[in-house]
Amino acid sequence: MTGFIPSLSMLRAFDAVARHRSFTKAAAELNQTQAAVSYQIRTLEEQLSIRLVSRNSRSVTLTDAGRSFIADVAPSLRNLANAAARVRQRHAPSHGLRVLVMQAFASLWLVPRLPRFKVQFPEIEINLLSQMGGTDRIPEIDFDTTGVDVTIVYSSDTTGWRGIFTERLIDDFALPVCSPHILTTGAPVREIADLRHHTLLHAINWQEIWPRWLAHAGMPSLRPSGEIQLQHTAMTIQAALGGMGFAMAHGPLVQEELRTGRLASPLALHLPVREGYYFACRQEAAELEPVMTFRSWVRREMDQTV
Protein backbone atom coordinates (compact mmCIF):
# COMPACT_ATOMS: atom_id res chain seq x y z
CA MET A 1 0.00 0.00 0.00
CA THR A 2 1.69 3.19 -1.19
CA GLY A 3 2.40 5.70 1.56
CA PHE A 4 1.33 3.37 4.39
CA ILE A 5 2.92 4.28 7.74
CA PRO A 6 2.59 1.53 10.37
CA SER A 7 1.36 2.56 13.79
CA LEU A 8 3.75 2.45 16.74
CA SER A 9 1.67 -0.30 18.35
CA MET A 10 2.07 -2.45 15.22
CA LEU A 11 5.82 -1.92 15.18
CA ARG A 12 6.20 -2.67 18.89
CA ALA A 13 4.15 -5.84 18.45
CA PHE A 14 6.29 -6.94 15.52
CA ASP A 15 9.49 -6.13 17.40
CA ALA A 16 8.36 -8.19 20.41
CA VAL A 17 7.33 -11.15 18.26
CA ALA A 18 10.63 -10.99 16.35
CA ARG A 19 12.64 -11.04 19.57
CA HIS A 20 10.66 -13.74 21.37
CA ARG A 21 9.63 -15.83 18.35
CA SER A 22 6.37 -16.26 20.22
CA PHE A 23 3.02 -14.46 20.22
CA THR A 24 2.41 -15.57 23.81
CA LYS A 25 5.67 -14.12 25.15
CA ALA A 26 5.28 -10.96 23.07
CA ALA A 27 1.78 -10.47 24.47
CA ALA A 28 3.06 -10.91 28.05
CA GLU A 29 5.79 -8.32 27.48
CA LEU A 30 3.37 -5.80 26.00
CA ASN A 31 0.63 -6.54 28.54
CA GLN A 32 -1.78 -7.42 25.74
CA THR A 33 -3.71 -10.51 24.74
CA GLN A 34 -2.20 -12.95 22.28
CA ALA A 35 -5.12 -12.29 19.94
CA ALA A 36 -4.42 -8.54 19.99
CA VAL A 37 -0.76 -9.04 19.09
CA SER A 38 -1.65 -11.51 16.34
CA TYR A 39 -4.20 -9.07 14.93
CA GLN A 40 -1.65 -6.25 14.80
CA ILE A 41 0.87 -8.42 12.98
CA ARG A 42 -1.77 -9.64 10.53
CA THR A 43 -2.92 -6.07 9.88
CA LEU A 44 0.67 -4.96 9.35
CA GLU A 45 1.22 -7.75 6.84
CA GLU A 46 -2.01 -6.92 5.01
CA GLN A 47 -1.16 -3.23 4.76
CA LEU A 48 2.35 -4.01 3.51
CA SER A 49 1.13 -6.84 1.27
CA ILE A 50 4.10 -8.84 2.55
CA ARG A 51 4.26 -11.89 4.78
CA LEU A 52 6.55 -11.09 7.69
CA VAL A 53 6.21 -14.18 9.92
CA SER A 54 5.61 -17.88 9.41
CA ARG A 55 3.30 -19.39 12.00
CA ASN A 56 3.05 -23.02 13.05
CA SER A 57 1.80 -24.84 16.12
CA ARG A 58 5.15 -24.73 17.91
CA SER A 59 6.97 -21.55 16.98
CA VAL A 60 7.03 -18.34 15.01
CA THR A 61 9.81 -17.65 12.51
CA LEU A 62 10.57 -14.58 10.44
CA THR A 63 10.45 -14.66 6.68
CA ASP A 64 13.26 -13.10 4.67
CA ALA A 65 11.16 -9.96 4.40
CA GLY A 66 10.50 -10.06 8.14
CA ARG A 67 14.21 -10.29 8.98
CA SER A 68 14.94 -7.38 6.65
CA PHE A 69 12.11 -5.32 8.12
CA ILE A 70 13.07 -5.90 11.77
CA ALA A 71 16.65 -4.86 11.01
CA ASP A 72 15.24 -1.40 10.19
CA VAL A 73 12.44 -1.32 12.74
CA ALA A 74 14.37 -2.23 15.89
CA PRO A 75 16.88 0.67 15.76
CA SER A 76 14.07 3.10 14.97
CA LEU A 77 12.10 1.96 18.03
CA ARG A 78 15.18 2.33 20.22
CA ASN A 79 15.75 5.84 18.86
CA LEU A 80 12.15 6.80 19.64
CA ALA A 81 12.36 5.40 23.16
CA ASN A 82 15.67 7.12 23.79
CA ALA A 83 14.30 10.43 22.49
CA ALA A 84 11.37 10.11 24.89
CA ALA A 85 13.75 9.39 27.77
CA ARG A 86 15.89 12.41 26.91
CA VAL A 87 13.02 14.85 26.66
CA ARG A 88 11.52 13.53 29.89
CA GLN A 89 14.80 14.02 31.74
CA ARG A 90 15.60 17.42 30.25
CA HIS A 91 12.20 19.07 30.31
CA ALA A 92 10.43 17.39 33.21
CA PRO A 93 13.09 17.27 35.97
CA SER A 94 10.47 17.57 38.71
CA HIS A 95 9.60 13.88 38.46
CA GLY A 96 12.89 13.02 40.13
CA LEU A 97 14.95 9.94 39.47
CA ARG A 98 12.97 6.69 39.50
CA VAL A 99 15.16 3.88 40.82
CA LEU A 100 14.22 0.19 40.79
CA VAL A 101 16.09 -2.22 43.08
CA MET A 102 15.42 -5.58 44.67
CA GLN A 103 13.87 -5.49 48.11
CA ALA A 104 16.93 -6.71 50.03
CA PHE A 105 19.19 -4.17 48.32
CA ALA A 106 16.71 -1.40 49.09
CA SER A 107 16.17 -2.14 52.78
CA LEU A 108 19.68 -3.27 53.72
CA TRP A 109 21.92 -1.05 51.59
CA LEU A 110 20.29 1.80 49.69
CA VAL A 111 17.64 3.22 52.04
CA PRO A 112 20.04 3.65 55.00
CA ARG A 113 22.38 5.62 52.71
CA LEU A 114 19.81 7.79 50.94
CA PRO A 115 19.94 10.54 53.61
CA ARG A 116 23.60 11.07 52.68
CA PHE A 117 22.64 11.37 49.01
CA LYS A 118 19.93 13.90 49.89
CA VAL A 119 22.40 16.05 51.81
CA GLN A 120 24.93 16.00 48.95
CA PHE A 121 22.44 16.41 46.09
CA PRO A 122 19.25 18.08 47.41
CA GLU A 123 18.20 19.03 43.87
CA ILE A 124 17.69 15.36 42.86
CA GLU A 125 14.60 13.65 44.22
CA ILE A 126 14.90 9.87 44.43
CA ASN A 127 11.69 7.90 43.90
CA LEU A 128 12.43 4.35 44.96
CA LEU A 129 10.66 1.24 43.69
CA SER A 130 11.53 -2.23 44.92
CA GLN A 131 10.69 -5.75 43.87
CA MET A 132 11.01 -9.07 45.62
CA GLY A 133 13.94 -11.22 44.57
CA GLY A 134 16.78 -10.53 42.21
CA THR A 135 16.55 -9.15 38.69
CA ASP A 136 18.97 -11.16 36.61
CA ARG A 137 18.39 -8.96 33.57
CA ILE A 138 16.26 -6.02 32.48
CA PRO A 139 15.28 -5.82 28.81
CA GLU A 140 15.15 -2.36 27.28
CA ILE A 141 11.38 -2.55 27.11
CA ASP A 142 11.20 -2.77 30.92
CA PHE A 143 12.25 0.86 31.26
CA ASP A 144 9.04 1.74 29.38
CA THR A 145 6.73 -0.63 31.22
CA THR A 146 8.05 0.17 34.71
CA GLY A 147 8.69 3.87 34.13
CA VAL A 148 12.08 3.69 35.87
CA ASP A 149 15.18 5.65 34.95
CA VAL A 150 17.87 3.47 36.52
CA THR A 151 18.10 0.13 38.30
CA ILE A 152 20.56 -1.89 40.30
CA VAL A 153 20.54 -5.38 38.81
CA TYR A 154 21.73 -8.59 40.47
CA SER A 155 23.16 -10.67 37.66
CA SER A 156 26.01 -12.93 36.59
CA ASP A 157 26.45 -11.31 33.20
CA THR A 158 25.09 -8.36 31.23
CA THR A 159 26.69 -9.19 27.88
CA GLY A 160 24.35 -8.62 24.99
CA TRP A 161 21.81 -6.43 26.77
CA ARG A 162 20.61 -4.47 23.75
CA GLY A 163 20.31 -0.74 24.29
CA ILE A 164 21.28 -0.94 27.99
CA PHE A 165 24.27 0.70 29.67
CA THR A 166 25.61 -1.45 32.51
CA GLU A 167 28.45 -1.06 34.97
CA ARG A 168 29.48 -3.76 37.45
CA LEU A 169 29.57 -2.22 40.91
CA ILE A 170 30.67 -5.02 43.22
CA ASP A 171 30.97 -8.81 43.33
CA ASP A 172 28.68 -10.67 45.69
CA PHE A 173 29.61 -13.29 48.26
CA ALA A 174 27.65 -15.23 50.87
CA LEU A 175 28.41 -15.40 54.58
CA PRO A 176 26.44 -16.53 57.66
CA VAL A 177 25.43 -13.81 60.12
CA CYS A 178 23.57 -13.67 63.41
CA SER A 179 22.75 -11.37 66.29
CA PRO A 180 25.66 -10.94 68.74
CA HIS A 181 23.12 -11.83 71.44
CA ILE A 182 23.09 -15.44 70.19
CA LEU A 183 26.82 -15.72 70.68
CA THR A 184 26.65 -14.60 74.31
CA THR A 185 23.53 -16.46 75.44
CA GLY A 186 23.34 -19.56 73.25
CA ALA A 187 25.64 -22.42 72.37
CA PRO A 188 29.10 -21.17 71.40
CA VAL A 189 30.00 -20.98 67.70
CA ARG A 190 33.72 -21.48 67.27
CA GLU A 191 33.67 -23.77 64.25
CA ILE A 192 31.25 -24.71 61.51
CA ALA A 193 30.14 -27.91 63.27
CA ASP A 194 28.72 -25.74 66.08
CA LEU A 195 25.91 -24.63 63.77
CA ARG A 196 24.20 -27.93 64.59
CA HIS A 197 23.12 -26.35 67.87
CA HIS A 198 21.44 -23.39 66.16
CA THR A 199 18.55 -22.51 63.82
CA LEU A 200 19.26 -21.73 60.17
CA LEU A 201 17.12 -19.11 58.45
CA HIS A 202 16.39 -19.89 54.78
CA ALA A 203 15.30 -17.37 52.14
CA ILE A 204 12.90 -19.01 49.71
CA ASN A 205 14.29 -16.93 46.84
CA TRP A 206 17.87 -18.02 47.70
CA GLN A 207 17.04 -21.52 48.83
CA GLU A 208 20.19 -23.21 47.57
CA ILE A 209 22.72 -20.98 49.32
CA TRP A 210 22.93 -22.74 52.70
CA PRO A 211 23.58 -26.17 51.09
CA ARG A 212 26.16 -24.57 48.80
CA TRP A 213 27.92 -22.84 51.70
CA LEU A 214 27.94 -26.00 53.84
CA ALA A 215 29.32 -28.01 50.92
CA HIS A 216 31.98 -25.33 50.41
CA ALA A 217 32.80 -25.63 54.13
CA GLY A 218 33.20 -29.40 53.82
CA MET A 219 30.14 -30.22 55.93
CA PRO A 220 27.30 -30.90 53.48
CA SER A 221 25.50 -33.28 55.86
CA LEU A 222 25.30 -30.88 58.83
CA ARG A 223 21.85 -30.83 60.41
CA PRO A 224 20.93 -27.76 62.50
CA SER A 225 18.68 -27.86 65.55
CA GLY A 226 16.01 -25.98 63.62
CA GLU A 227 15.22 -24.39 60.27
CA ILE A 228 12.88 -21.52 59.38
CA GLN A 229 11.73 -20.60 55.87
CA LEU A 230 11.20 -16.91 55.06
CA GLN A 231 10.16 -15.29 51.79
CA HIS A 232 13.32 -13.36 50.91
CA THR A 233 16.77 -12.42 52.17
CA ALA A 234 15.69 -9.10 53.68
CA MET A 235 13.35 -11.07 55.96
CA THR A 236 16.07 -13.52 57.01
CA ILE A 237 18.39 -10.65 57.94
CA GLN A 238 15.64 -9.00 59.99
CA ALA A 239 15.03 -12.35 61.70
CA ALA A 240 18.75 -12.69 62.40
CA LEU A 241 18.84 -9.19 63.88
CA GLY A 242 16.00 -10.29 66.15
CA GLY A 243 17.95 -13.29 67.41
CA MET A 244 15.99 -16.02 65.62
CA GLY A 245 19.03 -17.78 64.19
CA PHE A 246 21.73 -17.67 61.53
CA ALA A 247 20.95 -16.14 58.14
CA MET A 248 22.96 -16.39 54.95
CA ALA A 249 23.62 -12.83 53.83
CA HIS A 250 24.69 -11.12 50.64
CA GLY A 251 28.05 -9.93 51.96
CA PRO A 252 28.12 -6.43 50.42
CA LEU A 253 24.69 -5.62 51.85
CA VAL A 254 25.49 -6.23 55.53
CA GLN A 255 28.91 -4.64 55.97
CA GLU A 256 27.50 -1.66 57.86
CA GLU A 257 25.65 -3.96 60.29
CA LEU A 258 28.83 -5.97 60.84
CA ARG A 259 30.91 -2.84 61.34
CA THR A 260 28.53 -1.39 63.92
CA GLY A 261 28.07 -4.70 65.72
CA ARG A 262 24.36 -5.10 64.99
CA LEU A 263 25.26 -8.36 63.26
CA ALA A 264 28.10 -10.79 63.87
CA SER A 265 29.79 -13.29 61.55
CA PRO A 266 31.78 -15.67 63.79
CA LEU A 267 32.59 -18.10 60.95
CA ALA A 268 35.06 -16.36 58.64
CA LEU A 269 34.24 -18.36 55.53
CA HIS A 270 32.95 -16.46 52.53
CA LEU A 271 31.42 -18.22 49.55
CA PRO A 272 32.06 -16.35 46.27
CA VAL A 273 29.06 -16.38 43.92
CA ARG A 274 28.85 -15.73 40.20
CA GLU A 275 26.45 -12.83 40.55
CA GLY A 276 27.26 -9.22 41.25
CA TYR A 277 25.49 -5.88 41.47
CA TYR A 278 25.23 -3.83 38.27
CA PHE A 279 24.09 -0.29 37.63
CA ALA A 280 21.84 -0.25 34.55
CA CYS A 281 20.00 2.38 32.52
CA ARG A 282 19.11 3.11 28.93
CA GLN A 283 22.21 3.65 26.79
CA GLU A 284 21.08 7.16 25.88
CA ALA A 285 20.29 8.07 29.50
CA ALA A 286 23.78 7.19 30.77
CA GLU A 287 25.12 10.70 30.05
CA LEU A 288 22.23 12.62 31.57
CA GLU A 289 23.31 14.62 34.60
CA PRO A 290 20.97 13.12 37.28
CA VAL A 291 21.82 9.61 36.13
CA MET A 292 25.56 10.26 36.12
CA THR A 293 25.36 11.88 39.55
CA PHE A 294 23.48 8.94 41.06
CA ARG A 295 25.76 6.38 39.38
CA SER A 296 28.91 8.09 40.66
CA TRP A 297 27.47 8.31 44.18
CA VAL A 298 26.48 4.62 44.23
CA ARG A 299 29.90 3.64 42.97
CA ARG A 300 31.66 5.68 45.69
CA GLU A 301 29.43 4.17 48.36
CA MET A 302 30.11 0.69 47.02
CA ASP A 303 33.85 1.31 47.04
CA GLN A 304 33.57 1.99 50.78
CA THR A 305 31.40 -1.07 51.43
CA VAL A 306 34.07 -3.80 51.61
C-alpha positions, 0 to 999 in steps of 0.5 A: 500500500503506497504511503502506508505508515505503520502505527507504533503499536504495530511496530512494537508488536512486531518487534516483540514477536521478532525477539521472542519468536512467540506471540504468547511471550510478546503479548506478556511483554506488551501486557496485551492478549495474544489475539491482539498481538496476532491481529496487529501483525496480521494487519501490518502484513495486510497493509504491507502486502508482505508476509513477515512471519511464518506461524506453526503450532510450535513456533514463530519464525521470520520470513526473509522480508521479516528479517529485513524489516526488523533490522530497520524497525528495531533501531528506529524503536530504540531511537524513539524510546531514547528520544522520549527518555531524553526529553523527559529528563531534560524538560520534566526534571520535577519527576525526580529519578525513579530507581528500581532495586530488589527489596533486600538491596533497598532495605539493607543497603540503599535506604540507609544511605539515601539521607547522605545522598539527599544532603549531597544532592538536594536538587535530585529527588529519588523515587524508589521502587523495589521488587522481591527477589533478584533481577537477573536482567532487564530488557530495554522494554522494561524501562518503558513498562516500569517507568524507571530511569535506573536500576541496580541489577543482580546478575552474573552477566550483562553481555548482549543487553541491547540498548542498555548501559551497565556497569558492574559495581561489586561482586557478591559473596555469601556469609552466615550472620547472626545477632551478637546476642546469640553468641553470648547467650546460646551455644558457642559458635567457634567452628562450623560444626557448632551450627548444629546447635542453632537454627538456620534461616532460609530465604525461599528466593535463595534456597540453595545458598545454605547447602552450597555454603555447607558443601563449600565448608566441607560439611554438606550433611550438617543438620541444624537444631532448627530451620525456618523458611522466610520469603526473601533475604531481607526477611532472614536478615531482619530475623537474624537481627531479632535473634531467631538464628543464623541467616545467609547474607549477601556480603556487600549488603550487611557490611555496615551492620557488621561494622557497627556490631548489629550483626556478627559473623563468627565463621570467617568463611565467605562463599564467592558467587557468580552474581554481582550488582550492576548499575543499569539504565538506557544507553542514551540516558547514561550521560544525563546529569541526574543519572551520572550523579546517582551512578557516581554516588552509588559507585563511591558508596560501594567502594567503601562497602568492603 
